[in-house]
Amino acid sequence: MPVTTPLSLDAVNFSNRDEVDAFIQQLLAEGRIRVQADIAKLQAMGVMDANGKLLNRELPPDMQEGSERDFGG
């Protein structure tokens, strides 16, 4: 099996349709991994259930109306 290196935006040959398609597939695969990791993190934190529904719709205390908040600006 040939060893392939990941394509980068700087290295992909946009004149070569096969290379562009491979680059897009690579981006999609990386995106799926990130989204799955984010979903698992939100589920572990108790923010979302296994069906993607929010479990808690309350804002944190520092974001609620009337709280003194500092946006650092």
C-alpha positions as CSV (number, residue, x, y, z in Angstrom):
1,M,0.0,0.0,0.0
2,P,1.5,3.4,-1.0
3,V,2.1,5.9,1.8
4,T,0.2,9.1,1.2
5,T,0.8,12.4,3.0
6,P,-2.2,14.6,3.9
7,L,-2.9,17.4,1.3
8,S,-2.7,21.0,2.5
9,L,-4.3,24.0,1.0
10,D,-0.9,25.2,-0.2
11,A,0.1,21.9,-1.7
12,V,-3.1,20.8,-3.5
13,N,-3.0,21.1,-7.3
14,F,-6.4,22.7,-8.1
15,S,-6.0,21.9,-11.8
16,N,-6.1,18.2,-10.9
17,R,-9.7,17.2,-10.2
18,D,-8.7,13.9,-8.5
19,E,-6.4,15.8,-6.2
20,V,-9.1,18.4,-5.4
21,D,-11.6,15.6,-4.7
22,A,-9.1,13.8,-2.4
23,F,-8.5,17.1,-0.6
24,I,-12.2,17.7,-0.1
25,Q,-12.7,14.1,1.2
26,Q,-9.8,14.6,3.6
27,L,-11.3,17.9,4.9
28,L,-14.7,16.2,5.4
29,A,-13.2,13.3,7.3
30,E,-11.3,15.6,9.6
31,G,-14.4,17.7,10.2
32,R,-16.4,14.6,11.1
33,I,-13.8,13.6,13.7
34,R,-13.9,17.1,15.2
35,V,-17.7,17.2,15.3
36,Q,-18.0,13.8,16.9
37,A,-15.4,14.8,19.5
38,D,-17.4,18.0,20.2
39,I,-20.7,16.0,20.5
40,A,-19.1,13.6,22.9
41,K,-17.7,16.5,25.0
42,L,-21.2,18.2,25.2
43,Q,-22.8,14.9,26.2
44,A,-20.2,14.2,28.9
45,M,-20.8,17.8,30.2
46,G,-24.5,17.1,30.4
47,V,-25.4,19.8,27.9
48,M,-26.9,17.5,25.2
49,D,-28.5,14.1,25.2
50,A,-27.8,11.2,22.7
51,N,-30.4,12.6,20.3
52,G,-28.8,16.1,20.2
53,K,-31.4,17.8,22.4
54,L,-30.3,20.4,24.9
55,L,-30.7,19.3,28.5
56,N,-30.3,22.7,30.1
57,R,-31.6,25.9,28.5
58,E,-30.7,28.2,31.4
59,L,-27.9,30.7,31.0
60,P,-24.9,30.6,33.3
61,P,-25.3,33.1,36.3
62,D,-22.9,35.6,34.8
63,M,-24.9,35.8,31.6
64,Q,-28.4,36.2,33.2
65,E,-30.3,39.5,33.1
66,G,-29.2,41.8,35.8
67,S,-25.9,40.2,36.6
68,E,-22.8,42.3,36.6
69,R,-20.7,41.0,33.7
70,D,-17.5,42.1,32.2
71,F,-16.9,41.3,28.6
72,G,-13.2,42.3,28.8
73,G,-13.5,45.0,26.3
